Amino acid sequence: MKIIRLLILLVLFTTQSVSAKTLLVLGDSLSAAYNMQQQQGWVALMAERIKQRYPGVAVINASISGETTSGGLTRLPALIDRHQPDYIVLELAANDGLRGTPLKIIKQNIQQLISLAKQAEAKVTLVGVRLPSNYGPRYTEKFFNIFEQLAEREQVYRVPFLMQDVALHPELMQADRLHPNAAAQTIILENVWGSIAQMLGD
């Protein structure tokens, strides 16, 4: 009987291990709960919702403040090796844009990030971000269009604009007018949720 019990436990453990999935978020300060408690950030809120609705999917937040697309490219291979993610959410490029990085380089870097994720057989959600209007309409619009262009070309999921209904509302922004505050995080969660749920459900 002991052997039978052990075999049953082994089967159950193996089944749970096989069914477990991982979602990796690779982002910058917009996803790193900048100037607030980690549990207040939209990624932590998303993790709680995923736990309730998609049990068996673990969320890893690899976002760090100041991250760029180049930095993401440097870190992603090791993150993939370590976590073996089934899903990857890419929220990068805001810092590239704020530094005036050439659009061609930004686009190439995001393209390579998507390629790395696909090589790992992970499903991808690309998160769109906008730059402040004082960077000039020509640069800001071309920057914003990168996300739609790549998502369509690469056939990945897309969040049109992370900060929709947040960026132009001072009461939802921190004093620097660049980062959302804690009150904005539930709105951001709803902005991303449709695409995330679609990715997890496919």
Secondary structure, 3 states (H helix, E strand, C coil): CHHHHHHHHHHHHHHHHHHCEEEEEEECCCCCCCCCCHHHCHHHHHHHHHHHHCCCEEEEECCCCCCCHHHHHHHHHHHHHHHCCCEEEEECCHHHHHCCCCHHHHHHHHHHHHHHHHHCCCEEEEECCCCCHHHCHHHHHHHHHHHHHHHHHHCCEEECCCCCCCCCCHHHECCCCCCECHHHHHHHHHHHHHHHHHHHHC
